[in-house]
Amino acid sequence: MSASVPRLVIAAPSSGSGKTTVATGLMAAFAARGLAVSPHKVGPDYIDPGYHALATGRVGRNLDAYLCGPELVGPLFLHGARGCDIAVVEGVMGLYDGAAGEGELASTAHVAKLLRAPVVLVVDASSQSRSVAALVHGFASWDPEVRIGGVILNKVASDRHEELLREALDSAGVPVLGVLRRVGQVETPSRHLGLVPVAERQGAAIEAVAAMAAQVLDGCDLGALEALARAAGAVPAGSAPWTPASPAHHPAPSDGQRAPVIAVAGGSAFTFSYAEHTELLTAAGAEVVTFDPLRDEELPEGTRGLVIGGGFPEVYAAELSANEPLRKAVAELANSGAPVAAECAGLLYLCRELDGLPMCGVLDASARMSERLTLGYRDAVAVGDSVLAAAGTRMRGHEFHRTVVEPGSGTEPAWGVRSPRPRVEGFVQRGVHASYLHTHWASEPGVARRFVERCRTS
């Protein structure tokens, strides 16, 4: 089966070139034209999809060929693009930068090839003129399977500068589809792990997305960009839309079984999650209810299981600590043996303390901020049985944090990790599975089914 979805991949020679501004602005500009826009992000990034969702009114989704495998990129894309008129995929890092030591795997170029999608290259044109042609020619000719359909020039200083750049690019054979001036760049504040998430900026984030859209509308040829997207043709044969409700993933529960309530942490402190996780839990028969650990003093009524994903608890440590009633409720649930799945920020929240402030105390470990950034993909295997996986289950994960948990693993670790050095990490105790690794459950849908079944029977 194949499907034709008009689509573009927005890439760049390197990080910091302006692809987030262009991709988000383009999504918003297309949406303002009345198009239903499907937003996607290459890689494990959780923050950019929040801005994409603001721009389009649809859930931002990730396409990660490392976490999910190349074979799921097309199906996950088609799942997200159902009912849409056009899809915009924001790349990651430089166009050809992928998983360390893995060649093209998980690079923007790799995803573009898997989707057979044309690429628009966003080039930071500051401090260059004729050299831009050599740069674009190099990127366009490096891999003949990657189609560079056009260039958007960013940070252009003046009309004369634009004239020189266009003249140089005439010889490269790649059309200029947009020019953004150096002045008035959109302000998107960052901190220790990248952009500040949408949930924390509220009105300011809406204004930022509107400013990105205005830049794109003013400087880009939307007609030419839409035509390029519509010329993409069919997604490669064999790509059927992924579905969380596949019978192979989730046998229907017996008649009369009550859906177990699974509470999922949200709010400003816990903003990192993949949309497919909730979809998988729901398809497996759960009732998913979101709660905010910063504000809610008790878990949702009838909670049988708890999922605490990633985010920035270190930024909100004082507020999380001050919510003592909820901390006690989480500890009581975990100590009862109920299933609890915690990733990264969730791991910190379950610790005894974070930067000296009391947390839930489920784990006999302390967490603190660190100057060192821990970043990278990980190959992992479940050390023993847990509420998420049977011993020996292999999954791929991603670490991205500036914190340290001591000790780094419990008597029963969660994962054995092979890279960058062999080690064990995380905690499995009673129904708790807590780890630094972010995983994508679509790659192993049995994880969600197992978790829901444990919630039903615990």
Secondary structure by P-SEA (a helix, b strand, c coil): ccccccbbbbbcccccccaaaaaaaaaaaaaaaccbbbbbbccccccaaaaaaaacccbbbbbbcccccccaaaaaaaaaaccccbbbbbbccccccccccccccccaaaaaaaacbbbbbbbcccccccaaaaaaaaaaaccccccccbbbbcccccaaaaaaaaaaaccccccccccccccccbbbbbcccccccccccaaaaaaaaaaaaaaaaaccaaaaaaaaaaacccccccccccccccccccccccccccbbbbbbbbccccccccaaaaaaaaaaccbbbbbbccccccccccccbbbbbbcccccaaaaaaaaaaaaaaaaaaaaaccbbbbcaaaaaaaccccccccccccccbbbbbbcbbbbbbbbbbcccccccccccbbbbbcccccccccccccccccccccccccbbbbbbcccbbbccccccccccaaaaaaaaaaaacc
